[in-house]
Structure formats: C-alpha cells, structure tokens
Amino acid sequence: MRVSAASIAEVYSAQGYVHLPGFFCAAQLSELQEVVARFHAAWCDTHADLLMAGAVNSAGLTGSRFLCARDRRVLFEFLAQDAVRAVLEQLFPAIPAFMNTQLFFNPRNPDQRNYWHRDVQYTGMSLEAQQQALSRLQVVHLRVALQPEPGMEFVPGTHRRWDTPDEFAVRTELQGRQRWEALPGAVQVPLREGDMLVFSANMLHRGLYGLDRLAFDMLFCDPLPELLAYVSQDCLPQASMLESLPCAQMFELAGAR
C-alpha cells in the first residue's frame, strides 16, 4: 500500500505495518550497503555453524565485534537521520529508544521453510503476559531492503489482537499443524531496493525467502525497563561519538536502566 507521510500513523494503527516504496534512493544506500556487506562477511565466517543449522538473520550490527568505529558511525548516522526520525515521530508518542539492528538473509538450504511468529514469543514471557504485551509494549521494525526480495507476509491487525485458534495452532505447531502453513487473511508485501517496511514486532508475520534477500532492520521501542533489558550496551555509541550524533536521546534512552 502506497501511503503519504501524513498517513503513516493511521495505516500503521489499522493494520500493523506500512510499506513505503522507494523511501531511500541508491545514493542514500551505497555506504550502508558497503558496511552491511563487511559485517555480513565477518559474521558468516564466524558463525558457519549457525548458517549450517538454518540461520536466516544476525543482530547487533552496531556492536564493536565485527565493525570498526568508522563503520559503526555510518550505521548510527543512518539510524538517526531526519527521514527515519520523521517516521518514528508518527509511531511513538515521545522519542523512542534504539533497541537493536538485524540483518535478514536467505537460509543456506533453499528448501528451508519460513515460519509464522510474533517476536514476543521469544522473550520467555507466559502466554498471558504475551497477550498483555500487545497493548502495553511497543517494538517497531523499520526494514530497509538492500536488494529486491520477496519481502514479508503479515496478518493485518494482529498487532492489536491475539491469535485465533487456527493461527495459534499454526504458529506454535499444535494439533499436527506446521508453522509454515498458509494463514487466512495474510497479505504478502514484496520489496524493491530502497523500500522501507515499517511493522510491529507484536504482529503475526514471517519473512519470505528467495532472490538475493538482504534486509537491514532498525528496531526501536518504548523506553521501558523490561524492553531496555534486551539492549546490548556494546551496540550503543560511545560518549565521544554520541556527542556529534543527531537525536542522541534515542541512544541515551537505550542506555537507561
């Protein structure tokens, strides 16, 4: 769905995701693509075991393990740029906290199935707490497609409601169901290079594998202690770098405990 900047909040509230085609031009992406490529190569060299086991994403790109200070600055400046902040302003009532970055790619096995999930299911919360989190805790992905790709699939509106019995059986593989099965009402959103896809981590979603899938995700959240507990301090800018970054508060909030 093509939306104007003014309607981002309205569309997101209604369906849990917003597709912003051509949000970034090639020139805006070139340096980010180079940094991501260096991170991905180093991560793959170190985590060959995870790739063989079926990994489809990595995290913590802004950390110090795989990238030099200059490359990390490129990522922080991309995260804090005006265009990104303008979108965040429509999704959060106040400045959100930076939470993490992730990179999504294809599995090594081309026959590997994708899977329906809500991010909250990986927190260790009880089912009751997960249901309550839908209305209490907000985590948002801003996905930037670095290559054309099949994109993602969503069940619209599930950022505000719990699973139907059918959805829950598929997502949790109960009653002989499989987490890769089709779900009623699901919508596919293919992505082209430079598109941005904004979506709630709480909603039912799955990535679609294929083509040269490579997507850079920026995660932001309400600055609440239970969410900030998932922030790695190594993934935050050092004080000397923070001073010259725009909207430093989103990183400062992430360091609060």
MODACOR-V326911 format. One record per pair of residues at least 12 apart in sequence whose C-alpha atoms are under 10 Angstrom apart, sorted by the first residue. I is the first residue (numbers start at 1). GAP is how many residues later the second one is. D is the distance in Angstrom with one decimal. If there is no record, write none. Layout:
I_GAP_D / I_GAP_D
This chain:
1_16_9.7 / 1_17_7.2 / 1_18_5.9 / 1_19_7.8 / 1_20_8.6 / 1_188_8.7 / 2_16_8.3 / 2_17_6.5 / 2_18_6.4 / 2_19_6.9 / 3_15_7.7 / 3_16_7.4 / 3_17_6.8 / 3_18_8.8 / 4_16_8.4 / 5_15_8.8 / 5_81_8.5 / 5_82_7.5 / 5_85_8.8 / 6_81_9.4 / 6_84_8.4 / 7_83_8.8 / 8_12_9.0 / 8_79_7.4 / 8_80_9.7 / 8_82_6.7 / 8_83_8.0 / 8_190_9.2 / 9_78_8.5 / 9_79_9.3 / 9_80_9.0 / 9_81_5.2 / 9_82_5.8 / 9_83_9.1 / 10_80_8.9 / 10_81_9.3 / 12_78_9.2 / 12_79_7.8 / 12_144_9.6 / 12_145_9.1 / 12_147_9.5 / 12_186_8.0 / 12_187_7.4 / 12_188_8.3 / 13_78_8.5 / 13_144_8.2 / 13_146_8.7 / 13_147_8.7 / 13_187_9.6 / 14_142_7.9 / 14_143_6.3 / 14_144_9.7 / 14_145_9.1 / 14_146_8.8 / 15_139_9.1 / 15_140_8.2 / 15_141_4.6 / 15_142_4.4 / 15_143_7.6 / 15_144_7.6 / 15_145_8.8 / 15_184_9.0 / 15_185_9.4 / 15_188_9.3 / 16_124_9.5 / 16_138_8.6 / 16_139_8.7 / 16_140_6.1 / 16_141_5.7 / 16_142_7.1 / 16_143_5.6 / 16_144_8.0 / 16_182_8.3 / 16_183_5.7 / 16_184_5.6 / 16_185_8.9 / 16_186_8.6 / 16_187_6.8 / 16_188_9.5 / 17_123_9.3 / 17_124_9.3 / 17_125_9.7 / 17_137_8.1 / 17_138_9.7 / 17_139_7.6 / 17_140_8.7 / 17_142_9.0 / 17_172_9.9 / 17_180_7.1 / 17_181_5.4 / 17_182_4.0 / 17_183_6.4 / 17_184_9.6 / 17_186_8.9 / 18_124_9.5 / 18_171_9.7 / 18_178_8.4 / 18_179_5.9 / 18_180_5.1 / 18_181_6.4 / 18_182_9.5 / 19_123_9.9 / 19_124_9.6 / 19_170_7.7 / 19_171_9.4 / 19_172_8.7 / 19_176_7.5 / 19_177_6.2 / 19_178_4.7 / 19_179_6.4 / 19_180_8.6 / 20_124_9.7 / 20_171_9.5 / 20_174_9.1 / 20_175_5.8 / 20_176_5.1 / 20_177_6.0 / 20_178_7.8 / 21_124_9.9 / 21_169_10.0 / 21_170_7.7 / 21_171_7.5 / 21_172_8.8 / 21_173_7.2 / 21_174_4.4 / 21_175_6.3 / 21_176_8.1 / 22_122_9.9 / 22_123_9.6 / 22_169_9.4 / 22_170_7.6 / 22_171_7.4 / 22_172_5.0 / 22_173_4.6 / 22_174_7.3 / 23_60_8.8 / 23_61_9.8 / 23_121_8.6 / 23_122_9.9 / 23_170_9.3 / 23_171_5.8 / 23_172_5.2 / 23_173_5.8 / 23_174_9.2 / 24_59_9.2 / 24_120_8.3 / 24_121_9.3 / 24_122_9.8 / 24_169_8.3 / 24_170_4.6 / 24_171_6.6 / 24_172_7.7 / 25_168_8.4 / 25_169_5.9 / 25_170_8.8 / 26_120_9.4 / 26_167_8.0 / 26_168_6.9 / 27_167_9.9 / 28_50_9.1 / 28_166_8.7 / 29_49_9.3 / 29_115_9.2 / 29_116_9.6 / 29_117_7.5 / 29_164_9.0 / 29_165_7.3 / 30_116_9.2 / 31_40_9.1 / 31_43_7.5 / 31_44_9.2 / 31_47_9.6 / 32_39_8.7 / 32_42_6.9 / 32_43_6.9 / 32_46_7.7 / 32_114_8.8 / 32_184_9.2 / 33_113_6.8 / 33_114_9.5 / 33_181_9.6 / 33_182_9.9 / 33_183_9.1 / 34_37_9.1 / 35_26_9.3 / 35_32_8.0 / 35_33_9.7 / 35_35_9.5 / 35_36_5.9 / 35_37_8.3 / 35_39_7.7 / 35_40_7.9 / 36_25_7.8 / 36_31_9.3 / 36_35_8.9 / 36_39_8.9 / 36_67_8.2 / 36_110_9.3 / 36_178_9.4 / 36_179_9.6 / 36_180_8.0 / 37_177_9.7 / 38_28_8.1 / 38_29_7.6 / 38_33_9.1 / 39_19_9.7 / 39_21_9.8 / 39_22_6.9 / 39_23_9.4 / 39_26_9.3 / 39_27_5.9 / 39_28_6.4 / 39_29_9.9 / 39_32_9.2 / 39_64_9.4 / 40_17_9.9 / 40_18_8.3 / 40_21_8.8 / 40_26_8.8 / 40_63_8.1 / 40_64_9.9 / 40_65_9.5 / 40_174_9.9 / 41_25_9.3 / 42_23_9.4 / 42_24_6.2 / 42_25_8.7 / 43_15_7.8 / 43_16_9.6 / 43_18_9.4 / 43_22_9.3 / 43_23_7.1 / 44_14_9.2 / 46_20_9.7 / 51_55_9.7 / 51_56_7.1 / 51_57_6.5 / 51_58_9.2 / 52_55_8.5 / 52_56_6.8 / 52_57_8.2 / 53_54_9.0 / 53_55_8.7 / 53_56_9.3 / 54_52_9.1 / 54_53_5.6 / 54_54_6.6 / 54_55_7.2 / 54_58_7.6 / 54_59_9.8 / 55_49_9.2 / 55_50_8.5 / 55_51_8.3 / 55_52_6.0 / 55_53_8.0 / 55_54_9.8 / 56_47_8.4 / 56_48_5.8 / 56_49_5.3 / 56_50_5.7 / 56_51_5.2 / 56_52_8.4 / 56_56_10.0 / 56_58_9.3 / 56_151_9.2 / 56_153_9.0 / 56_157_10.0 / 56_158_9.9 / 57_45_6.7 / 57_46_5.4 / 57_47_4.3 / 57_48_5.9 / 57_49_8.3 / 57_50_8.7 / 57_157_9.4 / 57_158_9.3 / 57_159_9.8 / 58_43_8.6 / 58_44_5.5 / 58_45_5.2 / 58_46_6.7 / 58_47_8.6 / 58_158_9.9 / 59_41_7.2 / 59_42_5.6 / 59_43_4.1 / 59_44_6.2 / 59_45_8.9 / 59_157_9.7 / 59_158_9.0 / 59_176_9.8 / 60_39_9.5 / 60_40_6.1 / 60_41_5.4 / 60_42_6.4 / 60_43_8.8 / 60_171_9.4 / 60_172_7.9 / 60_174_8.5 / 60_175_6.1 / 60_176_9.6 / 61_14_8.1 / 61_39_8.0 / 61_40_5.8 / 61_41_6.7 / 61_42_7.8 / 61_155_9.4 / 61_156_9.8 / 61_157_9.9 / 61_174_7.4 / 62_12_9.2 / 62_13_6.5 / 62_14_7.3 / 62_38_7.9 / 62_39_7.0 / 62_40_9.4 / 62_170_9.8 / 62_172_7.9 / 62_173_4.9 / 62_174_7.0 / 62_175_8.1 / 63_37_9.5 / 63_38_9.4 / 63_169_8.2 / 63_170_8.4 / 63_171_5.2 / 63_172_4.0 / 63_173_7.1 / 63_174_8.6 / 64_170_6.5 / 64_171_7.1 / 64_172_9.3 / 64_173_9.6 / 65_169_8.7 / 65_170_9.5 / 69_168_9.3 / 69_169_9.7 / 69_172_9.0 / 72_163_9.0 / 72_164_9.5 / 72_165_8.1 / 72_169_9.7 / 73_164_8.0 / 73_168_7.5 / 73_169_9.4 / 73_172_8.7 / 75_26_9.3 / 75_143_9.8 / 76_22_9.9 / 76_159_9.8 / 76_160_8.6 / 76_161_7.5 / 76_165_9.3 / 76_166_9.1 / 76_169_7.6 / 76_170_9.2 / 76_172_9.7 / 76_175_9.2 / 77_167_9.5 / 77_168_6.6 / 77_169_7.4 / 77_170_9.6 / 78_140_9.6 / 78_168_10.0 / 79_19_8.6 / 79_22_9.3 / 79_63_9.7 / 79_138_9.9 / 79_139_7.0 / 79_140_9.4 / 79_141_9.9 / 79_166_9.9 / 79_167_9.5 / 79_168_9.6 / 79_171_9.6 / 79_172_10.0 / 80_18_9.4 / 80_165_7.3 / 80_166_5.9 / 80_167_6.1 / 80_168_7.8 / 80_169_9.8 / 80_170_8.1 / 80_171_9.2 / 81_164_9.1 / 81_165_7.0 / 81_166_8.2 / 82_164_8.3 / 82_165_8.9 / 84_58_8.5 / 84_112_9.9 / 84_134_9.6 / 85_161_9.7 / 85_162_8.3 / 85_165_9.7 / 87_55_9.2 / 87_111_8.9 / 88_52_9.0 / 88_54_9.1 / 88_110_9.6 / 88_132_8.4 / 88_133_10.0 / 91_47_9.4 / 91_49_8.4 / 91_107_9.6 / 91_109_10.0 / 92_46_8.5 / 92_47_9.8 / 92_48_9.4 / 92_128_9.4 / 92_129_8.5 / 92_130_7.6 / 93_129_9.2 / 94_128_8.5 / 94_129_9.4 / 95_125_9.6 / 95_126_9.3 / 95_127_8.3 / 95_128_8.5 / 95_152_8.9 / 95_154_7.5 / 95_155_6.4 / 95_158_8.6 / 96_42_9.6 / 96_43_9.4 / 96_44_9.8 / 96_123_9.8 / 96_124_6.1 / 96_125_5.5 / 96_126_5.3 / 96_127_6.0 / 96_128_9.6 / 96_153_8.5 / 96_154_5.8 / 96_155_9.0 / 96_157_7.6 / 96_158_8.6 / 97_42_9.6 / 97_122_8.7 / 97_123_5.6 / 97_124_5.4 / 97_125_6.2 / 97_126_5.2 / 97_127_8.7 / 97_130_9.3 / 97_131_8.0 / 97_134_9.5 / 97_152_7.8 / 97_153_4.6 / 97_154_6.2 / 97_155_7.7 / 97_156_5.2 / 97_157_5.0 / 97_158_8.6 / 97_159_9.3 / 98_41_9.9 / 98_120_8.0 / 98_121_6.4 / 98_122_4.7 / 98_123_6.6 / 98_124_9.0 / 98_125_8.6 / 98_130_8.9 / 98_133_8.2 / 98_137_9.7 / 98_138_8.5 / 98_150_10.0 / 98_151_9.1 / 98_152_5.5 / 98_153_5.6 / 98_154_8.6 / 98_155_7.5 / 98_156_5.6 / 98_157_9.1 / 99_40_8.5 / 99_41_9.4 / 99_42_9.8 / 99_119_7.9 / 99_120_5.3 / 99_121_5.0 / 99_122_6.3 / 99_123_9.2 / 99_124_9.1 / 99_128_8.1 / 99_129_7.1 / 99_130_9.5 / 99_131_7.4 / 99_132_5.5 / 99_133_8.2 / 99_136_8.9 / 99_137_9.1 / 99_151_9.1 / 99_152_8.5 / 99_154_9.5 / 99_155_6.5 / 99_156_9.6 / 100_41_9.5 / 100_117_8.3 / 100_118_6.4 / 100_119_5.2 / 100_120_7.2 / 100_121_9.4 / 100_130_8.6 / 100_131_6.6 / 100_132_7.8 / 100_135_7.3 / 100_136_8.9 / 100_154_9.5 / 101_40_9.0 / 101_41_9.5 / 101_42_9.6 / 101_115_7.3 / 101_116_5.5 / 101_117_4.8 / 101_118_5.9 / 101_119_9.1 / 101_134_8.7 / 102_39_9.4 / 102_41_9.0 / 102_113_8.2 / 102_114_6.0 / 102_115_5.0 / 102_116_6.8 / 102_117_8.0 / 103_40_9.2 / 103_41_9.6 / 103_110_9.9 / 103_111_6.9 / 103_112_5.6 / 103_113_4.8 / 103_114_6.1 / 103_115_9.1 / 104_39_9.4 / 104_41_9.5 / 104_103_8.5 / 104_105_9.5 / 104_109_7.2 / 104_110_5.5 / 104_111_5.1 / 104_112_6.7 / 104_113_7.8 / 105_44_9.8 / 105_102_9.4 / 105_103_9.7 / 105_104_7.7 / 105_105_8.8 / 105_106_9.8 / 105_107_7.7 / 105_108_5.2 / 105_109_4.8 / 105_110_6.9 / 105_111_9.4 / 106_43_10.0 / 106_101_9.5 / 106_102_8.7 / 106_103_5.6 / 106_104_6.5 / 106_105_8.3 / 106_106_7.4 / 106_107_5.9 / 106_108_7.6 / 107_102_7.7 / 107_103_9.0 / 107_106_9.7 / 110_99_8.3 / 110_100_8.0 / 111_98_9.7 / 112_68_10.0 / 112_97_8.8 / 113_65_9.9 / 113_66_8.7 / 113_67_6.2 / 113_68_9.4 / 113_94_10.0 / 113_95_9.0 / 113_96_8.4 / 114_65_7.9 / 114_66_5.7 / 114_67_9.2 / 114_92_6.7 / 114_93_6.6 / 114_94_6.6 / 114_95_7.2 / 115_55_9.1 / 115_56_7.5 / 115_57_9.9 / 115_63_8.5 / 115_64_5.1 / 115_65_4.7 / 115_66_8.0 / 115_67_9.8 / 115_89_9.9 / 115_90_8.1 / 115_91_5.6 / 115_92_7.5 / 115_93_9.0 / 116_37_8.8 / 116_38_8.8 / 116_39_9.7 / 116_51_8.8 / 116_52_9.6 / 116_54_7.6 / 116_55_5.3 / 116_56_8.7 / 116_57_10.0 / 116_62_9.3 / 116_63_5.6 / 116_64_6.3 / 116_65_8.3 / 116_66_9.1 / 116_67_9.0 / 116_87_9.8 / 116_88_6.3 / 116_89_5.5 / 116_90_4.9 / 116_91_8.4 / 117_37_9.9 / 117_50_9.7 / 117_51_9.5 / 117_53_9.3 / 117_54_5.8 / 117_55_8.3 / 117_62_8.1 / 117_63_9.8 / 117_84_9.3 / 117_85_8.8 / 117_86_7.9 / 117_87_5.5 / 117_88_5.8 / 117_89_6.5 / 117_90_9.8 / 118_12_9.4 / 118_40_9.4 / 118_41_9.0 / 118_53_8.5 / 118_82_9.1 / 118_83_6.3 / 118_84_5.3 / 118_85_5.5 / 118_86_5.2 / 118_87_6.6 / 118_88_8.7 / 119_20_9.0 / 119_81_9.1 / 119_82_5.4 / 119_83_6.0 / 119_84_7.9 / 119_85_8.6 / 119_86_9.0 / 120_13_7.9 / 120_14_8.8 / 120_17_9.6 / 120_19_9.4 / 120_81_7.3 / 120_82_6.2 / 120_83_9.0 / 121_50_9.8 / 121_51_9.5 / 121_81_8.9 / 123_104_9.9 / 123_107_9.3 / 130_32_9.0 / 130_72_8.9 / 131_29_9.4 / 131_30_8.0 / 131_31_6.3 / 131_32_9.2 / 131_71_9.5 / 132_29_9.8 / 132_30_9.3 / 133_26_9.8 / 133_27_9.7 / 133_69_8.0 / 134_24_8.8 / 134_25_6.3 / 134_26_5.9 / 134_27_7.2 / 134_28_7.9 / 134_66_9.6 / 134_67_9.5 / 134_68_6.1 / 134_69_8.3 / 135_24_8.4 / 135_25_6.7 / 135_26_8.6 / 135_67_9.4 / 136_86_9.4 / 137_64_9.9 / 137_65_8.6 / 137_84_7.9 / 137_85_6.8 / 137_86_9.5 / 137_87_8.2 / 137_89_9.0 / 137_90_7.9 / 138_21_9.4 / 138_62_7.4 / 138_63_7.7 / 138_64_7.6 / 138_82_8.4 / 138_83_5.7 / 138_84_5.8 / 138_85_9.4 / 138_86_9.6 / 138_89_8.9 / 139_60_8.8 / 139_61_6.2 / 139_62_5.5 / 139_63_7.2 / 139_80_6.9 / 139_81_5.8 / 139_82_4.3 / 139_83_6.8 / 139_84_9.9 / 139_88_8.4 / 140_58_7.0 / 140_59_5.8 / 140_60_4.7 / 140_61_5.6 / 140_62_8.3 / 140_77_9.6 / 140_78_8.2 / 140_79_5.7 / 140_80_5.4 / 140_81_6.3 / 140_82_9.2 / 141_55_9.8 / 141_56_7.8 / 141_57_5.7 / 141_58_5.3 / 141_59_6.3 / 141_60_6.5 / 141_75_9.7 / 141_76_6.1 / 141_77_5.7 / 141_78_4.7 / 141_79_6.8 / 141_80_9.0 / 142_54_6.6 / 142_55_5.8 / 142_56_4.6 / 142_57_6.7 / 142_58_9.0 / 142_73_9.9 / 142_74_8.2 / 142_75_5.5 / 142_76_5.0 / 142_77_6.4 / 142_78_8.2 / 143_48_9.9 / 143_51_9.8 / 143_52_8.1 / 143_53_5.4 / 143_54_5.0 / 143_55_6.2 / 143_56_8.1 / 143_72_6.3 / 143_73_5.6 / 143_74_4.3 / 143_75_6.4 / 143_76_8.6 / 144_47_8.9 / 144_48_9.4 / 144_49_7.9 / 144_50_6.4 / 144_51_5.9 / 144_52_4.6 / 144_53_6.6 / 144_54_8.9 / 144_70_8.8 / 144_71_5.6 / 144_72_5.1 / 144_73_6.2 / 144_74_8.2 / 145_45_9.8 / 145_46_6.4 / 145_47_6.4 / 145_48_5.1 / 145_49_5.6 / 145_50_5.6 / 145_51_6.5 / 145_52_8.1 / 145_68_8.0 / 145_69_6.4 / 145_70_4.6 / 145_71_6.5 / 145_72_8.7 / 146_45_9.3 / 146_46_8.0 / 146_47_5.1 / 146_48_6.3 / 146_49_8.3 / 146_50_9.6 / 146_66_9.1 / 146_67_7.9 / 146_68_5.6 / 146_69_5.5 / 146_70_7.0 / 147_44_8.1 / 147_45_6.4 / 147_46_4.6 / 147_47_7.8 / 147_48_9.3 / 147_64_8.5 / 147_65_6.3 / 147_66_6.1 / 147_67_5.8 / 147_68_7.3 / 148_42_8.1 / 148_43_5.7 / 148_44_4.1 / 148_45_5.0 / 148_46_8.6 / 148_47_8.9 / 148_62_9.5 / 148_63_7.1 / 148_64_6.9 / 148_65_6.8 / 148_66_8.2 / 148_67_9.3 / 149_40_9.6 / 149_41_6.3 / 149_42_5.4 / 149_43_6.4 / 149_44_8.0 / 149_58_10.0 / 149_59_8.0 / 149_60_7.7 / 149_61_6.5 / 149_62_5.5 / 149_63_6.3 / 149_64_5.0 / 149_65_7.6 / 149_66_8.6 / 150_38_8.3 / 150_39_7.4 / 150_40_4.6 / 150_41_6.2 / 150_42_8.6 / 150_57_8.3 / 150_58_5.5 / 150_59_6.5 / 150_60_6.2 / 150_61_7.1 / 150_62_9.2 / 150_63_7.5 / 151_37_7.3 / 151_38_5.5 / 151_39_4.2 / 151_40_5.0 / 151_41_8.4 / 151_46_8.9 / 151_55_9.0 / 151_56_6.3 / 151_57_5.5 / 151_58_7.7 / 151_59_8.9 / 151_60_9.9 / 151_62_8.0 / 151_63_9.7 / 151_64_8.9 / 152_35_8.4 / 152_36_5.8 / 152_37_5.3 / 152_38_6.5 / 152_39_8.1 / 152_45_9.0 / 152_53_7.1 / 152_54_5.8 / 152_55_4.5 / 152_56_5.3 / 152_57_8.7 / 153_29_10.0 / 153_30_9.8 / 153_33_6.4 / 153_34_5.4 / 153_35_4.3 / 153_36_6.1 / 153_37_8.6 / 153_51_8.5 / 153_52_5.6 / 153_53_5.4 / 153_54_6.4 / 153_55_7.0 / 154_29_9.3 / 154_31_8.5 / 154_32_5.4 / 154_33_5.3 / 154_34_6.6 / 154_35_8.1 / 154_45_9.1 / 154_49_7.5 / 154_50_6.0 / 154_51_4.5 / 154_52_6.8 / 154_53_9.0 / 155_12_9.5 / 155_28_7.8 / 155_29_7.9 / 155_30_6.1 / 155_31_4.5 / 155_32_6.3 / 155_33_9.1 / 155_48_7.3 / 155_49_5.7 / 155_50_6.6 / 155_51_9.5 / 156_29_7.6 / 156_30_7.0 / 156_31_7.3 / 156_47_7.8 / 156_48_8.0 / 156_49_9.0 / 157_43_9.9 / 157_46_7.4 / 157_47_8.8 / 158_42_9.2 / 158_44_7.6 / 158_45_4.8 / 158_46_6.0 / 158_47_9.0 / 159_40_9.0 / 159_41_6.3 / 159_42_7.8 / 159_43_5.1 / 159_44_4.1 / 159_45_7.3 / 159_46_9.9 / 160_40_9.7 / 160_42_8.2 / 160_43_7.6 / 161_41_9.4 / 161_42_8.4 / 161_43_9.9 / 162_40_9.6 / 162_41_8.8 / 162_42_9.2 / 163_40_9.4 / 163_41_8.2 / 166_17_8.1 / 166_18_9.0 / 167_12_9.2 / 167_14_9.6 / 167_15_9.5 / 167_16_6.8 / 167_17_8.5 / 167_37_8.6 / 168_36_9.8 / 170_12_8.6 / 170_13_8.1 / 171_12_9.7 / 171_33_8.5 / 171_34_9.8 / 179_27_9.8 / 180_26_8.8 / 183_21_9.8 / 186_18_9.2 / 186_19_8.8 / 187_18_9.5 / 188_17_9.8 / 188_18_9.5 / 188_19_9.5 / 188_20_8.6 / 189_18_9.8 / 189_19_9.2 / 190_18_8.6 / 191_22_9.4 / 191_24_9.5 / 193_20_10.0 / 193_21_9.4 / 193_22_9.2 / 194_21_9.9 / 195_20_9.9 / 196_19_9.5 / 196_20_9.5 / 196_21_9.3 / 197_18_9.9 / 197_20_9.1 / 198_19_9.4 / 198_20_9.5 / 198_21_9.9 / 199_20_9.9 / 200_19_9.8 / 201_18_8.9 / 201_19_9.9 / 201_20_9.7 / 220_30_8.6 / 220_34_9.2 / 221_29_9.6 / 221_32_10.0 / 221_33_9.0 / 222_31_9.4 / 222_32_9.6 / 223_27_8.9 / 223_30_6.3 / 223_31_6.9 / 223_32_9.6 / 223_33_8.1 / 223_34_9.5 / 224_29_9.2 / 224_30_9.2 / 224_32_8.9 / 224_33_8.6 / 225_29_9.4 / 225_31_7.8 / 225_32_6.0 / 226_31_9.2 / 227_27_9.2 / 228_25_8.5 / 228_26_6.1 / 228_27_7.6 / 228_28_7.4 / 228_29_7.1 / 229_25_9.1 / 229_26_9.4 / 229_27_9.3 / 229_28_7.6 / 230_24_9.5 / 231_23_6.7 / 231_24_7.7 / 231_25_9.8 / 232_22_8.9 / 232_23_8.7 / 233_21_8.3 / 233_22_6.8 / 235_16_9.6 / 235_19_9.8 / 235_20_9.9 / 236_15_6.5 / 236_16_8.5 / 236_18_7.7 / 236_19_7.6 / 237_14_7.3 / 237_15_9.0 / 237_18_9.8 / 238_13_9.9 / 239_13_9.6
